[in-house]
Each structure stands twice: as C-alpha cells, then as structure tokens.
Amino acid sequence: MLLRQINNIAIGIFIASLIPLYILYLQPNYRALTFNLTINIQMKNTSNNKKIILLKKELDKVGIKYEETKGEYFPTYSQMHNRAAIIPQIVVSPCSDWGVARVLSLLTSLEIYENTSVSVRSGGHGYFNGASCDGIMINLSMMDNCDLNENIISLQPGCILGKIIYLLHQNNKALPHGDCFDVHAGGHFTTAGWDFILSKKYGLGCQHVESAKIVLWSGETLVVNEHSHPDILWSLKGGAAAEIGVVTELNLKVIEAPSTASWCLKLMSKNQLKVCVANKTFLKAHHLPREISVSFRIHFEPGYSEPMCSFNVFSLFSISETLKILRQELGETVVKIIENSDDWKTGSILDVRMITASDYLTETPEAISEVTSEKLRRSPLTYWEETSWKREMVDSYFTTLSSWSIPDCDQMFLDLINACEKIKDHPLKWRMYILTASGGAKIKEKRCSMELGEVLTRFELHWDEPNGEDEYYAKEFTEDINIIIQKYRDSGPKRIYRGDIWLAEQGYCEKLEKIKAKYSLSTNKISSHKLTCSSLVMR
Ligand SMILES: Cc1cc2nc3c(=O)[nH]c(=O)nc-3n(C[C@H](O)[C@H](O)[C@H](O)COP(=O)(O)OP(=O)(O)OC[C@H]3O[C@@H](n4cnc5c(N)ncnc54)[C@H](O)[C@@H]3O)c2cc1C
C-alpha cells in the first residue's frame, strides 16, 4: 500500500516536471533552436562523411595507400607499442615527401582538420600515444630510407633504429640513440636519443640534427637548417618539431665510432647495494669523466627470489683504465664489488647495442641488417633476450614514470629495493624495471629544445590484459614507486625528458608554442588556426 502511494507521488512529480519543458517547446524560438541543432549535427556528420569520401577518392587517384580500420584494428604496419592506444578510423601511409605533402594539402583543402583528429606516426613507440587518434593516422613506416654521406646520416622517419645501427657500423660511425631496435627515427631523433655509452659525452641523438625537411599542416614543404627557419631546427632538437607539421627527412651529424667500449653489468646483493649507498657511490659517479657512464637498474632476475640492483658501467676507455679511474673516484671498497674480470666485457659500439639482444643476435650482430619492424613483432625472441623483451620492448599495456633526479640520490635505491621486495611473489615482478642513469646527457655546449637534468630515473611496468586485477595492481605499485622517485626529484628542469612523456601536457613549452603559432598562422589556406590546432592530436 505504502509502496503504491510512493509510486503515485513519483509519477506525479515526473509529469509536473515535464510541464515547463512542454511550455518551452511551444515557444517557436526554442523549437527552431532544437531543430537547428539536430540539423547542424546531421549536416556536420554528413559533410564530414562527404569530405572523407572525397579524400579517399583523391588518395585513390594519386595512388597513396590508405586502410579503413573503422576504429577496430591497427594494420600490422602501423601498430602502437602501447596496446591501450586509441585506434584510428583511417590509416594513410604515404611513401614519399611528395605523398606527405599531397595528403596534408588534401586535408587542408577539404577542411578535414576542422572536425577530424589527425595524428602522425613513425614507429608508434611514444609512451603518450600522440601518434594515434580517433580520426586519421598518417603512418610513415613506409618511408624508411637511410643513407650515410661523409659525416651526415639522412633518415626518413620510418627508418628503424635496427637499420641505423647497421648503417653506422658498416661505415665505422656512431650516434647516440636508444636501445630498442623498433623505435623509429621520426619520433626518436626529434624527442630523444639517450643511451648508456655515448650520450654522456656526445649529447642526445636529437641534438645532432643539422637539417631537415618538414611539411607544414597546409602541405607546404620547408627545408630547415641553421640559415633557413633556425627556430624550427631548434624545435627539432628535442621539441618534437613544435608540432607544426610532418618531418619527412632528418639529417644528423655522426661521430667516428669510438675504438673501445667496455662495460660491466654487475648484479648486486642488497648488502652490496648498502655498501654503495654508504659510500655515496652514485653521487661520486656523477663526477666521473664524460667517457664513463654509471647507472643503477632495479629489476627481478631469473634465478633470484629478491629484487636485484644492477651496477652498470659503460666506458669509452679500456677495462683497466676504467677500473683505475673508478678506484680513484669511487674508492677501493666499492670497486671490489665490480672488479672481477668475468663481469667485464669489451667490444665495439655494435656489441654494446646488442646488450638486450637474443643470443643469436649477440653472436651474429650483423644480422641486425635483416631486422624489420614486422619481424620484431612476429618473432620477437629471435632478436630480443626474453627478460628484456618482457619488461620493456613488448607491445602491451603499461604504466611508466620518468623524472630528473638529484645526483645525491643513493638512498633512493634502498627505498626502491624495499618497495620492490613487496611484489616478489607477484607474477608482474618480471614485467618491471627502474633505471637511474647518471649524466642524463646534459651537454651544455649543445643546443637542445628540452631542459635537461643531471640524472634520469625511469620506471616501467607492463601487463597483458586490460581492466583486470593486473592493471589494478600495477597502478597501485606505480603510485608507490612514484612517491619514492618524487622524493629525490630534481626541481631544476621544468619538464620531464621529452622522449619519456606519458601525458601530452608534459610536453608543453611556451617557446615551442610560439613557434607552433608562427608556422600554423603562415598556413593561411587553413580557415581557422584555432580549430585546426585543437583538432590535431599531434602533441
Ligand atoms: C621500448 C622503448 C624503448 C625506448 N628506448 C629509448 C632509449 O633507449 N632512449 C631514448 O632516448 N628513448 C627511448 N624510448 C623513447 C622513444 O625514443 C620516444 O618515445 C620516441 O619518440 C619514439 O619514436 P617513434 O617514432 O617510434 O614513436 P611515435 O609514437 O611514432 O612518435 C612519437 C611522437 O612523435 C611524433 N612524430 C613521430 N614522427 C613524426 C614525424 N615524422 N613528424 C612529426 N611528428 C612525428 C608522433 O606524433 C608522436 O607524438 C623508448 C621507447 C620505447 C617504447
């Protein structure tokens, strides 16, 4: 009885609330407004669909490849490293400068930028997924030429690091760059290029860019160098080209390959780590010559139940010379931990690049010349050492952190090891690492469009199934790690390392925004600058 009464009251209130709406509906203006709104939305969708049909027709006419994915799948040649990346409706894959210019001209003349997002993908390895969007992805993986002429290496954006490693090796040249063979030149050499062996002395890969070709969103192509558009050249050195268009060629100055490389990756027990911490080893290592880079890496290693800290030394000196310097700078007690000759290796830069490679590739490093993006995905363990692949290279879901740390951060390693001990019984322990590298490539004499710190700390944790227990666990653990890393944060640099950003806004820089505004405005064929920029997912 009571229930029925409550029901009647509720129905009464509902009907009463409709009366003012009905009165409003009787007003001619309101009816016109709602009608117009519906028509506008319909027209917008229809005209947008028409624009896309026209775009496809034009692409067919000029023979530029595209694939309609309808937001359901990534074609294998345009996959993203982060499986959580949004899937585009259409993937357009030009294979030349001309093709890129043609695509961007079409997007401009058809006014597609106005209500469709557009993104640019080279290798899809950016952590923040800026290369993908829910509209049109311009995929550059088909533009994969690379060429070396004297001291300049010319790269198309779709060239993979694996191919670059081989070309440099063949010519006895070198360049600082990352260790994942499948990272592509387009994103890497405009935002990153940090490594263990060369970047402390020679700067980041992106700091080596000497000239480039870039197609503005309007379709206009610019040649960029010290004399022509030097502001864009600056933005290419770590500022993702200020998001003013699509980079179709990068020319970087290479160095002669160093004659010697030696390295030691020593797994330490917790007690050995305590010795390092007590001796302020990491802080002291920071003052080593630029030829010697030290990093500490925390991870789980097969055969050990506890988390391990690896004491990594990379040097451009011989082993004996390196140990002599380490003895002087770090002290005998610490060097005792790493002095065993079995822990040291010496070889070429090519050998250093193979540290995370499979046994097969380590023994036959020249086989890197055969590696392609597709093979790395189809048969990863032919090329990668399994544990490295699982915690870093594999396409998966993941959380990532990156922060500039203060050099005086030895205690952080003990805090991190203690935190990692808590996950030693969880299967996700195999899917993470925390790396802190001294000498974060802060080369003052080289221009760079990102502010660099002295020490770089980064963390990753991967899982395979979305929205499950693993994801929940991973996010909680990431938060624990973040709290520790933030305690040792270097508050000097205002932004994090550009190649590591995992949120688009972390790339924001006022100076880059000014460059973006300057070159977007010059594209007077685009009707509304504001609309264009906000509709672009390029960040
Ligand atoms: C497994 C892994 C290992 C890594 N190792 C290292 C390392 O050792 N050292 C290091 O410094 N960094 C490293 N990185 C970071 C990596 O170098 C950067 O994230 C880089 O930007 C990826 O480039 P990409 O072309 O593969 O990615 P993409 O996702 O295709 O590009 C990254 C960003 O650049 C934009 N972009 C790409 N190409 C162009 C273009 N031609 N024109 C204009 N904009 C473009 C994209 O829109 C996107 O916003 C690593 C990343 C991963 C996932």
The ligand as a Tripos MOL2 file, in Angstrom:
@<TRIPOS>MOLECULE
LIG
   53    58     1     0     0
SMALL
NO_CHARGES

@<TRIPOS>ATOM
      1 C1         60.5890    0.1250  -25.8260 C.3       1 LIG1
      2 C2         61.0830    1.5410  -25.8660 C.ar      1 LIG1
      3 C3         62.4250    1.7980  -25.6890 C.ar      1 LIG1
      4 C4         62.9000    3.1150  -25.7210 C.ar      1 LIG1
      5 N1         64.2300    3.3480  -25.5160 N.ar      1 LIG1
      6 C5         64.6940    4.6110  -25.5290 C.ar      1 LIG1
      7 C6         66.0740    4.8800  -25.2980 C.ar      1 LIG1
      8 O1         66.8610    3.9620  -25.0610 O.2       1 LIG1
      9 N2         66.4910    6.1690  -25.3540 N.ar      1 LIG1
     10 C7         65.6400    7.1990  -25.6080 C.ar      1 LIG1
     11 O2         66.0840    8.3410  -25.6680 O.2       1 LIG1
     12 N3         64.3180    6.9810  -25.8060 N.ar      1 LIG1
     13 C8         63.8330    5.7190  -25.7700 C.ar      1 LIG1
     14 N4         62.4890    5.4970  -25.9660 N.ar      1 LIG1
     15 C9         61.6010    6.6430  -26.1950 C.3       1 LIG1
     16 C10        61.4370    6.8780  -27.7090 C.3       1 LIG1
     17 O3         62.6540    7.2130  -28.2880 O.3       1 LIG1
     18 C11        60.4880    8.0380  -27.9760 C.3       1 LIG1
     19 O4         59.2720    7.8030  -27.3570 O.3       1 LIG1
     20 C12        60.2900    8.3060  -29.4640 C.3       1 LIG1
     21 O5         59.5660    9.4930  -29.6100 O.3       1 LIG1
     22 C13        59.5690    7.2020  -30.1980 C.3       1 LIG1
     23 O6         59.5860    7.4670  -31.5790 O.3       1 LIG1
     24 P1         58.6390    6.6810  -32.5950 P.3       1 LIG1
     25 O7         58.7530    7.3180  -33.9100 O.co2     1 LIG1
     26 O8         58.9260    5.2270  -32.5120 O.co2     1 LIG1
     27 O9         57.2150    6.9010  -31.9380 O.3       1 LIG1
     28 P2         55.8800    7.6580  -32.4050 P.3       1 LIG1
     29 O10        54.9020    7.2680  -31.3450 O.co2     1 LIG1
     30 O11        55.5330    7.3520  -33.7890 O.co2     1 LIG1
     31 O12        56.2450    9.1790  -32.2860 O.3       1 LIG1
     32 C14        56.3980    9.8470  -31.0550 C.3       1 LIG1
     33 C15        55.8130   11.2720  -31.1680 C.3       1 LIG1
     34 O13        56.4630   11.9830  -32.2130 O.3       1 LIG1
     35 C16        55.5230   12.3730  -33.2260 C.3       1 LIG1
     36 N5         56.1150   12.0890  -34.5230 N.ar      1 LIG1
     37 C17        56.5850   10.8990  -34.9390 C.ar      1 LIG1
     38 N6         57.0780   11.0090  -36.1640 N.ar      1 LIG1
     39 C18        56.9060   12.2790  -36.5460 C.ar      1 LIG1
     40 C19        57.2060   12.9900  -37.7380 C.ar      1 LIG1
     41 N7         57.8060   12.4120  -38.7600 N.pl3     1 LIG1
     42 N8         56.8670   14.2930  -37.8070 N.ar      1 LIG1
     43 C20        56.2700   14.9060  -36.7680 C.ar      1 LIG1
     44 N9         55.9800   14.2800  -35.6160 N.ar      1 LIG1
     45 C21        56.2850   12.9770  -35.5060 C.ar      1 LIG1
     46 C22        54.3040   11.4980  -33.0060 C.3       1 LIG1
     47 O14        53.1200   12.1400  -33.4340 O.3       1 LIG1
     48 C23        54.3310   11.2730  -31.5140 C.3       1 LIG1
     49 O15        53.7110   12.3370  -30.8720 O.3       1 LIG1
     50 C24        61.9980    4.1920  -25.9370 C.ar      1 LIG1
     51 C25        60.6330    3.9270  -26.1060 C.ar      1 LIG1
     52 C26        60.1780    2.6190  -26.0640 C.ar      1 LIG1
     53 C27        58.7130    2.3580  -26.2050 C.3       1 LIG1
@<TRIPOS>BOND
     1     1     2 1
     2     2     3 ar
     3     2    52 ar
     4     3     4 ar
     5     4     5 ar
     6     4    50 ar
     7     5     6 ar
     8     6     7 ar
     9     6    13 1
    10     7     8 2
    11     7     9 ar
    12     9    10 ar
    13    10    11 2
    14    10    12 ar
    15    12    13 ar
    16    13    14 ar
    17    14    15 1
    18    14    50 ar
    19    15    16 1
    20    16    17 1
    21    16    18 1
    22    18    19 1
    23    18    20 1
    24    20    21 1
    25    20    22 1
    26    22    23 1
    27    23    24 1
    28    24    25 2
    29    24    26 1
    30    24    27 1
    31    27    28 1
    32    28    29 2
    33    28    30 1
    34    28    31 1
    35    31    32 1
    36    32    33 1
    37    33    34 1
    38    33    48 1
    39    34    35 1
    40    35    36 1
    41    35    46 1
    42    36    37 ar
    43    36    45 ar
    44    37    38 ar
    45    38    39 ar
    46    39    40 ar
    47    39    45 ar
    48    40    41 1
    49    40    42 ar
    50    42    43 ar
    51    43    44 ar
    52    44    45 ar
    53    46    47 1
    54    46    48 1
    55    48    49 1
    56    50    51 ar
    57    51    52 ar
    58    52    53 1
@<TRIPOS>SUBSTRUCTURE
     1 LIG1         1 GROUP 0 **** ****
